[in-house]
Amino acid sequence: MNLVLAAKAHAMLHGQVYVGCENVAEVALPIMRHRMIPNFTAQSEGISSDDITRRLLKEVRPSKGE
């Protein structure tokens, strides 16, 4: 499923008429889990795709409009 479509569905299910960064963050882990494959170095250090996604979500900041 597309990340944007999942975020839209999440927003709608929670009574929102717009999609915010929090909606994307809520659906990011299950969607990105199987799309991001850590390389050998990351795997040997115990870094999972969930760890990478969490770090990305932490680093990306919402725009001032939100």
mmCIF file as Biopython writes it, N, C-alpha, C and O atoms, coordinates in Angstrom:
data_model
#
loop_
_atom_site.group_PDB
_atom_site.id
_atom_site.type_symbol
_atom_site.label_atom_id
_atom_site.label_alt_id
_atom_site.label_comp_id
_atom_site.label_asym_id
_atom_site.label_entity_id
_atom_site.label_seq_id
_atom_site.pdbx_PDB_ins_code
_atom_site.Cartn_x
_atom_site.Cartn_y
_atom_site.Cartn_z
_atom_site.occupancy
_atom_site.B_iso_or_equiv
_atom_site.auth_seq_id
_atom_site.auth_asym_id
_atom_site.pdbx_PDB_model_num
ATOM 1   N N  . MET A ? 1  ? 0.843   -1.176 0.000  1.0 0.0 1  A 1 
ATOM 2   C CA . MET A ? 1  ? 0.000   0.000  0.000  1.0 0.0 1  A 1 
ATOM 3   C C  . MET A ? 1  ? 0.887   1.237  0.000  1.0 0.0 1  A 1 
ATOM 4   O O  . MET A ? 1  ? 1.953   1.253  0.616  1.0 0.0 1  A 1 
ATOM 5   N N  . ASN A ? 2  ? 0.456   2.220  -0.664 1.0 0.0 2  A 1 
ATOM 6   C CA . ASN A ? 2  ? 1.162   3.486  -0.755 1.0 0.0 2  A 1 
ATOM 7   C C  . ASN A ? 2  ? 1.136   4.199  0.596  1.0 0.0 2  A 1 
ATOM 8   O O  . ASN A ? 2  ? 0.107   4.217  1.273  1.0 0.0 2  A 1 
ATOM 9   N N  . LEU A ? 3  ? 2.256   4.777  0.982  1.0 0.0 3  A 1 
ATOM 10  C CA . LEU A ? 3  ? 2.361   5.477  2.260  1.0 0.0 3  A 1 
ATOM 11  C C  . LEU A ? 3  ? 1.357   6.629  2.355  1.0 0.0 3  A 1 
ATOM 12  O O  . LEU A ? 3  ? 0.745   6.838  3.402  1.0 0.0 3  A 1 
ATOM 13  N N  . VAL A ? 4  ? 1.193   7.366  1.273  1.0 0.0 4  A 1 
ATOM 14  C CA . VAL A ? 4  ? 0.262   8.504  1.274  1.0 0.0 4  A 1 
ATOM 15  C C  . VAL A ? 4  ? -1.183  8.027  1.418  1.0 0.0 4  A 1 
ATOM 16  O O  . VAL A ? 4  ? -1.958  8.615  2.172  1.0 0.0 4  A 1 
ATOM 17  N N  . LEU A ? 5  ? -1.540  6.981  0.710  1.0 0.0 5  A 1 
ATOM 18  C CA . LEU A ? 5  ? -2.910  6.456  0.815  1.0 0.0 5  A 1 
ATOM 19  C C  . LEU A ? 5  ? -3.187  5.924  2.213  1.0 0.0 5  A 1 
ATOM 20  O O  . LEU A ? 5  ? -4.277  6.118  2.751  1.0 0.0 5  A 1 
ATOM 21  N N  . ALA A ? 6  ? -2.212  5.261  2.795  1.0 0.0 6  A 1 
ATOM 22  C CA . ALA A ? 6  ? -2.388  4.747  4.154  1.0 0.0 6  A 1 
ATOM 23  C C  . ALA A ? 6  ? -2.538  5.897  5.146  1.0 0.0 6  A 1 
ATOM 24  O O  . ALA A ? 6  ? -3.350  5.817  6.068  1.0 0.0 6  A 1 
ATOM 25  N N  . ALA A ? 7  ? -1.764  6.963  4.964  1.0 0.0 7  A 1 
ATOM 26  C CA . ALA A ? 7  ? -1.870  8.127  5.847  1.0 0.0 7  A 1 
ATOM 27  C C  . ALA A ? 7  ? -3.240  8.790  5.689  1.0 0.0 7  A 1 
ATOM 28  O O  . ALA A ? 7  ? -3.827  9.236  6.675  1.0 0.0 7  A 1 
ATOM 29  N N  . LYS A ? 8  ? -3.749  8.859  4.468  1.0 0.0 8  A 1 
ATOM 30  C CA . LYS A ? 8  ? -5.086  9.417  4.235  1.0 0.0 8  A 1 
ATOM 31  C C  . LYS A ? 8  ? -6.146  8.574  4.932  1.0 0.0 8  A 1 
ATOM 32  O O  . LYS A ? 8  ? -7.058  9.108  5.564  1.0 0.0 8  A 1 
ATOM 33  N N  . ALA A ? 9  ? -6.024  7.267  4.815  1.0 0.0 9  A 1 
ATOM 34  C CA . ALA A ? 9  ? -6.983  6.371  5.466  1.0 0.0 9  A 1 
ATOM 35  C C  . ALA A ? 9  ? -6.906  6.523  6.983  1.0 0.0 9  A 1 
ATOM 36  O O  . ALA A ? 9  ? -7.937  6.537  7.655  1.0 0.0 9  A 1 
ATOM 37  N N  . HIS A ? 10 ? -5.708  6.635  7.520  1.0 0.0 10 A 1 
ATOM 38  C CA . HIS A ? 10 ? -5.524  6.809  8.965  1.0 0.0 10 A 1 
ATOM 39  C C  . HIS A ? 10 ? -6.198  8.104  9.430  1.0 0.0 10 A 1 
ATOM 40  O O  . HIS A ? 10 ? -6.888  8.125  10.449 1.0 0.0 10 A 1 
ATOM 41  N N  . ALA A ? 11 ? -5.991  9.168  8.676  1.0 0.0 11 A 1 
ATOM 42  C CA . ALA A ? 11 ? -6.608  10.455 9.028  1.0 0.0 11 A 1 
ATOM 43  C C  . ALA A ? 11 ? -8.127  10.341 9.008  1.0 0.0 11 A 1 
ATOM 44  O O  . ALA A ? 11 ? -8.803  10.792 9.933  1.0 0.0 11 A 1 
ATOM 45  N N  . MET A ? 12 ? -8.656  9.741  7.960  1.0 0.0 12 A 1 
ATOM 46  C CA . MET A ? 12 ? -10.105 9.611  7.823  1.0 0.0 12 A 1 
ATOM 47  C C  . MET A ? 12 ? -10.694 8.768  8.951  1.0 0.0 12 A 1 
ATOM 48  O O  . MET A ? 12 ? -11.742 9.110  9.499  1.0 0.0 12 A 1 
ATOM 49  N N  . LEU A ? 13 ? -10.031 7.676  9.297  1.0 0.0 13 A 1 
ATOM 50  C CA . LEU A ? 13 ? -10.520 6.820  10.375 1.0 0.0 13 A 1 
ATOM 51  C C  . LEU A ? 13 ? -10.503 7.517  11.730 1.0 0.0 13 A 1 
ATOM 52  O O  . LEU A ? 13 ? -11.217 7.116  12.649 1.0 0.0 13 A 1 
ATOM 53  N N  . HIS A ? 14 ? -9.690  8.556  11.848 1.0 0.0 14 A 1 
ATOM 54  C CA . HIS A ? 14 ? -9.613  9.315  13.096 1.0 0.0 14 A 1 
ATOM 55  C C  . HIS A ? 14 ? -10.369 10.640 13.010 1.0 0.0 14 A 1 
ATOM 56  O O  . HIS A ? 14 ? -10.152 11.535 13.827 1.0 0.0 14 A 1 
ATOM 57  N N  . GLY A ? 15 ? -11.258 10.766 12.022 1.0 0.0 15 A 1 
ATOM 58  C CA . GLY A ? 15 ? -12.135 11.925 11.914 1.0 0.0 15 A 1 
ATOM 59  C C  . GLY A ? 15 ? -11.463 13.197 11.434 1.0 0.0 15 A 1 
ATOM 60  O O  . GLY A ? 15 ? -11.991 14.290 11.638 1.0 0.0 15 A 1 
ATOM 61  N N  . GLN A ? 16 ? -10.325 13.074 10.808 1.0 0.0 16 A 1 
ATOM 62  C CA . GLN A ? 16 ? -9.637  14.253 10.289 1.0 0.0 16 A 1 
ATOM 63  C C  . GLN A ? 16 ? -9.961  14.428 8.811  1.0 0.0 16 A 1 
ATOM 64  O O  . GLN A ? 16 ? -10.150 13.451 8.086  1.0 0.0 16 A 1 
ATOM 65  N N  . VAL A ? 17 ? -10.022 15.676 8.375  1.0 0.0 17 A 1 
ATOM 66  C CA . VAL A ? 17 ? -10.295 15.956 6.963  1.0 0.0 17 A 1 
ATOM 67  C C  . VAL A ? 17 ? -9.016  16.300 6.208  1.0 0.0 17 A 1 
ATOM 68  O O  . VAL A ? 17 ? -9.067  16.622 5.021  1.0 0.0 17 A 1 
ATOM 69  N N  . TYR A ? 18 ? -7.888  16.237 6.873  1.0 0.0 18 A 1 
ATOM 70  C CA . TYR A ? 18 ? -6.594  16.509 6.258  1.0 0.0 18 A 1 
ATOM 71  C C  . TYR A ? 18 ? -5.590  15.479 6.758  1.0 0.0 18 A 1 
ATOM 72  O O  . TYR A ? 18 ? -5.813  14.817 7.771  1.0 0.0 18 A 1 
ATOM 73  N N  . VAL A ? 19 ? -4.493  15.354 6.040  1.0 0.0 19 A 1 
ATOM 74  C CA . VAL A ? 19 ? -3.427  14.423 6.432  1.0 0.0 19 A 1 
ATOM 75  C C  . VAL A ? 19 ? -2.283  15.238 7.019  1.0 0.0 19 A 1 
ATOM 76  O O  . VAL A ? 19 ? -1.815  16.198 6.406  1.0 0.0 19 A 1 
ATOM 77  N N  . GLY A ? 20 ? -1.847  14.859 8.187  1.0 0.0 20 A 1 
ATOM 78  C CA . GLY A ? 20 ? -0.717  15.531 8.825  1.0 0.0 20 A 1 
ATOM 79  C C  . GLY A ? 20 ? 0.460   14.588 8.974  1.0 0.0 20 A 1 
ATOM 80  O O  . GLY A ? 20 ? 0.363   13.391 8.701  1.0 0.0 20 A 1 
ATOM 81  N N  . CYS A ? 21 ? 1.555   15.145 9.405  1.0 0.0 21 A 1 
ATOM 82  C CA . CYS A ? 21 ? 2.772   14.343 9.607  1.0 0.0 21 A 1 
ATOM 83  C C  . CYS A ? 21 ? 2.549   13.215 10.602 1.0 0.0 21 A 1 
ATOM 84  O O  . CYS A ? 21 ? 3.147   12.146 10.485 1.0 0.0 21 A 1 
ATOM 85  N N  . GLU A ? 22 ? 1.687   13.459 11.580 1.0 0.0 22 A 1 
ATOM 86  C CA . GLU A ? 22 ? 1.433   12.417 12.583 1.0 0.0 22 A 1 
ATOM 87  C C  . GLU A ? 22 ? 0.760   11.199 11.955 1.0 0.0 22 A 1 
ATOM 88  O O  . GLU A ? 22 ? 0.980   10.072 12.399 1.0 0.0 22 A 1 
ATOM 89  N N  . ASN A ? 23 ? -0.062  11.419 10.922 1.0 0.0 23 A 1 
ATOM 90  C CA . ASN A ? 23 ? -0.698  10.298 10.234 1.0 0.0 23 A 1 
ATOM 91  C C  . ASN A ? 23 ? 0.326   9.473  9.467  1.0 0.0 23 A 1 
ATOM 92  O O  . ASN A ? 23 ? 0.277   8.243  9.477  1.0 0.0 23 A 1 
ATOM 93  N N  . VAL A ? 24 ? 1.247   10.152 8.807  1.0 0.0 24 A 1 
ATOM 94  C CA . VAL A ? 24 ? 2.313   9.455  8.077  1.0 0.0 24 A 1 
ATOM 95  C C  . VAL A ? 24 ? 3.170   8.660  9.058  1.0 0.0 24 A 1 
ATOM 96  O O  . VAL A ? 24 ? 3.514   7.508  8.792  1.0 0.0 24 A 1 
ATOM 97  N N  . ALA A ? 25 ? 3.515   9.271  10.187 1.0 0.0 25 A 1 
ATOM 98  C CA . ALA A ? 25 ? 4.347   8.596  11.178 1.0 0.0 25 A 1 
ATOM 99  C C  . ALA A ? 25 ? 3.666   7.349  11.734 1.0 0.0 25 A 1 
ATOM 100 O O  . ALA A ? 25 ? 4.330   6.348  12.001 1.0 0.0 25 A 1 
ATOM 101 N N  . GLU A ? 26 ? 2.352   7.402  11.908 1.0 0.0 26 A 1 
ATOM 102 C CA . GLU A ? 26 ? 1.613   6.259  12.457 1.0 0.0 26 A 1 
ATOM 103 C C  . GLU A ? 26 ? 1.622   5.045  11.535 1.0 0.0 26 A 1 
ATOM 104 O O  . GLU A ? 26 ? 1.603   3.908  12.008 1.0 0.0 26 A 1 
ATOM 105 N N  . VAL A ? 27 ? 1.649   5.272  10.233 1.0 0.0 27 A 1 
ATOM 106 C CA . VAL A ? 27 ? 1.578   4.142  9.297  1.0 0.0 27 A 1 
ATOM 107 C C  . VAL A ? 27 ? 2.926   3.796  8.670  1.0 0.0 27 A 1 
ATOM 108 O O  . VAL A ? 27 ? 3.025   2.832  7.910  1.0 0.0 27 A 1 
ATOM 109 N N  . ALA A ? 28 ? 3.960   4.571  8.981  1.0 0.0 28 A 1 
ATOM 110 C CA . ALA A ? 28 ? 5.256   4.379  8.330  1.0 0.0 28 A 1 
ATOM 111 C C  . ALA A ? 28 ? 5.911   3.031  8.638  1.0 0.0 28 A 1 
ATOM 112 O O  . ALA A ? 28 ? 6.424   2.376  7.730  1.0 0.0 28 A 1 
ATOM 113 N N  . LEU A ? 29 ? 5.900   2.611  9.895  1.0 0.0 29 A 1 
ATOM 114 C CA . LEU A ? 29 ? 6.602   1.365  10.247 1.0 0.0 29 A 1 
ATOM 115 C C  . LEU A ? 29 ? 6.068   0.145  9.505  1.0 0.0 29 A 1 
ATOM 116 O O  . LEU A ? 29 ? 6.851   -0.565 8.873  1.0 0.0 29 A 1 
ATOM 117 N N  . PRO A ? 30 ? 4.773   -0.125 9.555  1.0 0.0 30 A 1 
ATOM 118 C CA . PRO A ? 30 ? 4.317   -1.331 8.862  1.0 0.0 30 A 1 
ATOM 119 C C  . PRO A ? 30 ? 4.480   -1.272 7.338  1.0 0.0 30 A 1 
ATOM 120 O O  . PRO A ? 30 ? 4.638   -2.308 6.691  1.0 0.0 30 A 1 
ATOM 121 N N  . ILE A ? 31 ? 4.442   -0.085 6.776  1.0 0.0 31 A 1 
ATOM 122 C CA . ILE A ? 31 ? 4.584   0.026  5.324  1.0 0.0 31 A 1 
ATOM 123 C C  . ILE A ? 31 ? 6.042   -0.056 4.896  1.0 0.0 31 A 1 
ATOM 124 O O  . ILE A ? 31 ? 6.362   -0.727 3.914  1.0 0.0 31 A 1 
ATOM 125 N N  . MET A ? 32 ? 6.924   0.618  5.618  1.0 0.0 32 A 1 
ATOM 126 C CA . MET A ? 32 ? 8.324   0.661  5.228  1.0 0.0 32 A 1 
ATOM 127 C C  . MET A ? 32 ? 9.107   -0.577 5.656  1.0 0.0 32 A 1 
ATOM 128 O O  . MET A ? 32 ? 10.201  -0.819 5.146  1.0 0.0 32 A 1 
ATOM 129 N N  . ARG A ? 33 ? 8.569   -1.354 6.576  1.0 0.0 33 A 1 
ATOM 130 C CA . ARG A ? 33 ? 9.263   -2.522 7.134  1.0 0.0 33 A 1 
ATOM 131 C C  . ARG A ? 33 ? 9.764   -3.473 6.043  1.0 0.0 33 A 1 
ATOM 132 O O  . ARG A ? 33 ? 10.906  -3.929 6.101  1.0 0.0 33 A 1 
ATOM 133 N N  . HIS A ? 34 ? 8.947   -3.770 5.079  1.0 0.0 34 A 1 
ATOM 134 C CA . HIS A ? 34 ? 9.345   -4.743 4.062  1.0 0.0 34 A 1 
ATOM 135 C C  . HIS A ? 34 ? 9.976   -4.098 2.828  1.0 0.0 34 A 1 
ATOM 136 O O  . HIS A ? 34 ? 10.419  -4.803 1.921  1.0 0.0 34 A 1 
ATOM 137 N N  . ARG A ? 35 ? 10.021  -2.777 2.786  1.0 0.0 35 A 1 
ATOM 138 C CA . ARG A ? 35 ? 10.604  -2.087 1.627  1.0 0.0 35 A 1 
ATOM 139 C C  . ARG A ? 35 ? 12.050  -1.673 1.857  1.0 0.0 35 A 1 
ATOM 140 O O  . ARG A ? 35 ? 12.792  -1.438 0.903  1.0 0.0 35 A 1 
ATOM 141 N N  . MET A ? 36 ? 12.443  -1.584 3.099  1.0 0.0 36 A 1 
ATOM 142 C CA . MET A ? 36 ? 13.788  -1.145 3.437  1.0 0.0 36 A 1 
ATOM 143 C C  . MET A ? 36 ? 14.574  -2.355 3.930  1.0 0.0 36 A 1 
ATOM 144 O O  . MET A ? 36 ? 14.201  -2.979 4.923  1.0 0.0 36 A 1 
ATOM 145 N N  . ILE A ? 37 ? 15.645  -2.682 3.247  1.0 0.0 37 A 1 
ATOM 146 C CA . ILE A ? 37 ? 16.448  -3.843 3.625  1.0 0.0 37 A 1 
ATOM 147 C C  . ILE A ? 37 ? 17.822  -3.348 4.064  1.0 0.0 37 A 1 
ATOM 148 O O  . ILE A ? 37 ? 18.577  -2.813 3.251  1.0 0.0 37 A 1 
ATOM 149 N N  . PRO A ? 38 ? 18.148  -3.520 5.336  1.0 0.0 38 A 1 
ATOM 150 C CA . PRO A ? 38 ? 19.463  -3.084 5.817  1.0 0.0 38 A 1 
ATOM 151 C C  . PRO A ? 38 ? 20.585  -3.854 5.117  1.0 0.0 38 A 1 
ATOM 152 O O  . PRO A ? 38 ? 20.444  -5.037 4.806  1.0 0.0 38 A 1 
ATOM 153 N N  . ASN A ? 39 ? 21.698  -3.161 4.878  1.0 0.0 39 A 1 
ATOM 154 C CA . ASN A ? 39 ? 22.829  -3.836 4.253  1.0 0.0 39 A 1 
ATOM 155 C C  . ASN A ? 39 ? 23.524  -4.737 5.280  1.0 0.0 39 A 1 
ATOM 156 O O  . ASN A ? 39 ? 23.127  -4.786 6.444  1.0 0.0 39 A 1 
ATOM 157 N N  . PHE A ? 40 ? 24.552  -5.439 4.841  1.0 0.0 40 A 1 
ATOM 158 C CA . PHE A ? 40 ? 25.224  -6.401 5.713  1.0 0.0 40 A 1 
ATOM 159 C C  . PHE A ? 40 ? 25.790  -5.745 6.968  1.0 0.0 40 A 1 
ATOM 160 O O  . PHE A ? 40 ? 25.691  -6.302 8.061  1.0 0.0 40 A 1 
ATOM 161 N N  . THR A ? 41 ? 26.382  -4.559 6.812  1.0 0.0 41 A 1 
ATOM 162 C CA . THR A ? 41 ? 26.970  -3.862 7.959  1.0 0.0 41 A 1 
ATOM 163 C C  . THR A ? 41 ? 25.905  -3.537 8.994  1.0 0.0 41 A 1 
ATOM 164 O O  . THR A ? 41 ? 26.106  -3.766 10.187 1.0 0.0 41 A 1 
ATOM 165 N N  . ALA A ? 42 ? 24.777  -3.006 8.547  1.0 0.0 42 A 1 
ATOM 166 C CA . ALA A ? 42 ? 23.689  -2.680 9.475  1.0 0.0 42 A 1 
ATOM 167 C C  . ALA A ? 42 ? 23.167  -3.939 10.153 1.0 0.0 42 A 1 
ATOM 168 O O  . ALA A ? 42 ? 22.929  -3.943 11.361 1.0 0.0 42 A 1 
ATOM 169 N N  . GLN A ? 43 ? 22.988  -5.005 9.384  1.0 0.0 43 A 1 
ATOM 170 C CA . GLN A ? 43 ? 22.495  -6.259 9.959  1.0 0.0 43 A 1 
ATOM 171 C C  . GLN A ? 43 ? 23.466  -6.799 11.006 1.0 0.0 43 A 1 
ATOM 172 O O  . GLN A ? 43 ? 23.045  -7.296 12.051 1.0 0.0 43 A 1 
ATOM 173 N N  . SER A ? 44 ? 24.756  -6.702 10.724 1.0 0.0 44 A 1 
ATOM 174 C CA . SER A ? 44 ? 25.743  -7.213 11.683 1.0 0.0 44 A 1 
ATOM 175 C C  . SER A ? 44 ? 25.769  -6.383 12.962 1.0 0.0 44 A 1 
ATOM 176 O O  . SER A ? 44 ? 26.182  -6.874 14.013 1.0 0.0 44 A 1 
ATOM 177 N N  . GLU A ? 45 ? 25.333  -5.133 12.878 1.0 0.0 45 A 1 
ATOM 178 C CA . GLU A ? 45 ? 25.258  -4.265 14.059 1.0 0.0 45 A 1 
ATOM 179 C C  . GLU A ? 45 ? 23.887  -4.328 14.729 1.0 0.0 45 A 1 
ATOM 180 O O  . GLU A ? 45 ? 23.628  -3.613 15.698 1.0 0.0 45 A 1 
ATOM 181 N N  . GLY A ? 46 ? 23.017  -5.184 14.211 1.0 0.0 46 A 1 
ATOM 182 C CA . GLY A ? 46 ? 21.695  -5.361 14.814 1.0 0.0 46 A 1 
ATOM 183 C C  . GLY A ? 46 ? 20.706  -4.263 14.478 1.0 0.0 46 A 1 
ATOM 184 O O  . GLY A ? 46 ? 19.724  -4.074 15.196 1.0 0.0 46 A 1 
ATOM 185 N N  . ILE A ? 47 ? 20.949  -3.532 13.394 1.0 0.0 47 A 1 
ATOM 186 C CA . ILE A ? 47 ? 20.050  -2.453 12.986 1.0 0.0 47 A 1 
ATOM 187 C C  . ILE A ? 47 ? 18.999  -3.024 12.046 1.0 0.0 47 A 1 
ATOM 188 O O  . ILE A ? 47 ? 19.321  -3.631 11.025 1.0 0.0 47 A 1 
ATOM 189 N N  . SER A ? 48 ? 17.731  -2.819 12.408 1.0 0.0 48 A 1 
ATOM 190 C CA . SER A ? 48 ? 16.627  -3.343 11.599 1.0 0.0 48 A 1 
ATOM 191 C C  . SER A ? 48 ? 16.022  -2.239 10.732 1.0 0.0 48 A 1 
ATOM 192 O O  . SER A ? 48 ? 16.345  -1.061 10.886 1.0 0.0 48 A 1 
ATOM 193 N N  . SER A ? 49 ? 15.154  -2.639 9.834  1.0 0.0 49 A 1 
ATOM 194 C CA . SER A ? 49 ? 14.460  -1.650 9.004  1.0 0.0 49 A 1 
ATOM 195 C C  . SER A ? 49 ? 13.582  -0.747 9.859  1.0 0.0 49 A 1 
ATOM 196 O O  . SER A ? 49 ? 13.402  0.426  9.532  1.0 0.0 49 A 1 
ATOM 197 N N  . ASP A ? 50 ? 13.033  -1.277 10.953 1.0 0.0 50 A 1 
ATOM 198 C CA . ASP A ? 50 ? 12.246  -0.442 11.872 1.0 0.0 50 A 1 
ATOM 199 C C  . ASP A ? 50 ? 13.121  0.629  12.515 1.0 0.0 50 A 1 
ATOM 200 O O  . ASP A ? 50 ? 12.690  1.770  12.679 1.0 0.0 50 A 1 
ATOM 201 N N  . ASP A ? 51 ? 14.356  0.262  12.880 1.0 0.0 51 A 1 
ATOM 202 C CA . ASP A ? 51 ? 15.283  1.241  13.461 1.0 0.0 51 A 1 
ATOM 203 C C  . ASP A ? 51 ? 15.572  2.373  12.478 1.0 0.0 51 A 1 
ATOM 204 O O  . ASP A ? 51 ? 15.613  3.543  12.858 1.0 0.0 51 A 1 
ATOM 205 N N  . ILE A ? 52 ? 15.771  2.016  11.227 1.0 0.0 52 A 1 
ATOM 206 C CA . ILE A ? 52 ? 16.058  3.014  10.192 1.0 0.0 52 A 1 
ATOM 207 C C  . ILE A ? 52 ? 14.850  3.931  9.998  1.0 0.0 52 A 1 
ATOM 208 O O  . ILE A ? 52 ? 15.000  5.151  9.917  1.0 0.0 52 A 1 
ATOM 209 N N  . THR A ? 53 ? 13.667  3.349  9.924  1.0 0.0 53 A 1 
ATOM 210 C CA . THR A ? 53 ? 12.454  4.149  9.740  1.0 0.0 53 A 1 
ATOM 211 C C  . THR A ? 53 ? 12.230  5.078  10.922 1.0 0.0 53 A 1 
ATOM 212 O O  . THR A ? 53 ? 11.883  6.244  10.733 1.0 0.0 53 A 1 
ATOM 213 N N  . ARG A ? 54 ? 12.423  4.582  12.130 1.0 0.0 54 A 1 
ATOM 214 C CA . ARG A ? 54 ? 12.265  5.440  13.319 1.0 0.0 54 A 1 
ATOM 215 C C  . ARG A ? 54 ? 13.244  6.609  13.299 1.0 0.0 54 A 1 
ATOM 216 O O  . ARG A ? 54 ? 12.892  7.733  13.657 1.0 0.0 54 A 1 
ATOM 217 N N  . ARG A ? 55 ? 14.473  6.331  12.878 1.0 0.0 55 A 1 
ATOM 218 C CA . ARG A ? 55 ? 15.460  7.411  12.820 1.0 0.0 55 A 1 
ATOM 219 C C  . ARG A ? 55 ? 15.075  8.439  11.762 1.0 0.0 55 A 1 
ATOM 220 O O  . ARG A ? 55 ? 15.214  9.641  11.988 1.0 0.0 55 A 1 
ATOM 221 N N  . LEU A ? 56 ? 14.599  7.983  10.622 1.0 0.0 56 A 1 
ATOM 222 C CA . LEU A ? 56 ? 14.144  8.912  9.583  1.0 0.0 56 A 1 
ATOM 223 C C  . LEU A ? 56 ? 13.003  9.783  10.084 1.0 0.0 56 A 1 
ATOM 224 O O  . LEU A ? 56 ? 12.995  10.993 9.859  1.0 0.0 56 A 1 
ATOM 225 N N  . LEU A ? 57 ? 12.041  9.169  10.764 1.0 0.0 57 A 1 
ATOM 226 C CA . LEU A ? 57 ? 10.904  9.933  11.286 1.0 0.0 57 A 1 
ATOM 227 C C  . LEU A ? 57 ? 11.356  10.955 12.324 1.0 0.0 57 A 1 
ATOM 228 O O  . LEU A ? 57 ? 10.788  12.043 12.423 1.0 0.0 57 A 1 
ATOM 229 N N  . LYS A ? 58 ? 12.369  10.603 13.087 1.0 0.0 58 A 1 
ATOM 230 C CA . LYS A ? 58 ? 12.887  11.512 14.103 1.0 0.0 58 A 1 
ATOM 231 C C  . LYS A ? 58 ? 13.607  12.697 13.460 1.0 0.0 58 A 1 
ATOM 232 O O  . LYS A ? 58 ? 13.516  13.823 13.948 1.0 0.0 58 A 1 
ATOM 233 N N  . GLU A ? 59 ? 14.317  12.442 12.372 1.0 0.0 59 A 1 
ATOM 234 C CA . GLU A ? 59 ? 15.111  13.478 11.711 1.0 0.0 59 A 1 
ATOM 235 C C  . GLU A ? 59 ? 14.278  14.434 10.851 1.0 0.0 59 A 1 
ATOM 236 O O  . GLU A ? 59 ? 14.619  15.609 10.716 1.0 0.0 59 A 1 
ATOM 237 N N  . VAL A ? 60 ? 13.193  13.929 10.275 1.0 0.0 60 A 1 
ATOM 238 C CA . VAL A ? 60 ? 12.369  14.756 9.387  1.0 0.0 60 A 1 
ATOM 239 C C  . VAL A ? 60 ? 11.421  15.583 10.242 1.0 0.0 60 A 1 
ATOM 240 O O  . VAL A ? 60 ? 10.666  15.042 11.050 1.0 0.0 60 A 1 
ATOM 241 N N  . ARG A ? 61 ? 11.466  16.860 10.062 1.0 0.0 61 A 1 
ATOM 242 C CA . ARG A ? 61 ? 10.625  17.779 10.836 1.0 0.0 61 A 1 
ATOM 243 C C  . ARG A ? 61 ? 9.478   18.284 9.971  1.0 0.0 61 A 1 
ATOM 244 O O  . ARG A ? 61 ? 9.663   18.523 8.777  1.0 0.0 61 A 1 
ATOM 245 N N  . PRO A ? 62 ? 8.279   18.451 10.565 1.0 0.0 62 A 1 
ATOM 246 C CA . PRO A ? 62 ? 7.165   19.020 9.799  1.0 0.0 62 A 1 
ATOM 247 C C  . PRO A ? 62 ? 7.468   20.459 9.387  1.0 0.0 62 A 1 
ATOM 248 O O  . PRO A ? 62 ? 8.218   21.169 10.057 1.0 0.0 62 A 1 
ATOM 249 N N  . SER A ? 63 ? 6.873   20.870 8.278  1.0 0.0 63 A 1 
ATOM 250 C CA . SER A ? 63 ? 7.058   22.253 7.836  1.0 0.0 63 A 1 
ATOM 251 C C  . SER A ? 63 ? 6.342   23.197 8.788  1.0 0.0 63 A 1 
ATOM 252 O O  . SER A ? 63 ? 5.532   22.758 9.605  1.0 0.0 63 A 1 
ATOM 253 N N  . LYS A ? 64 ? 6.627   24.472 8.691  1.0 0.0 64 A 1 
ATOM 254 C CA . LYS A ? 64 ? 6.027   25.455 9.592  1.0 0.0 64 A 1 
ATOM 255 C C  . LYS A ? 64 ? 4.535   25.593 9.385  1.0 0.0 64 A 1 
ATOM 256 O O  . LYS A ? 64 ? 3.838   26.125 10.250 1.0 0.0 64 A 1 
ATOM 257 N N  . GLY A ? 65 ? 4.026   25.119 8.245  1.0 0.0 65 A 1 
ATOM 258 C CA . GLY A ? 65 ? 2.599   25.185 7.961  1.0 0.0 65 A 1 
ATOM 259 C C  . GLY A ? 65 ? 1.769   24.241 8.804  1.0 0.0 65 A 1 
ATOM 260 O O  . GLY A ? 65 ? 0.550   24.398 8.877  1.0 0.0 65 A 1 
ATOM 261 N N  . GLU A ? 66 ? 2.398   23.261 9.444  1.0 0.0 66 A 1 
ATOM 262 C CA . GLU A ? 66 ? 1.656   22.287 10.250 1.0 0.0 66 A 1 
ATOM 263 C C  . GLU A ? 66 ? 1.792   22.563 11.721 1.0 0.0 66 A 1 
ATOM 264 O O  . GLU A ? 66 ? 1.229   21.837 12.541 1.0 0.0 66 A 1 
#
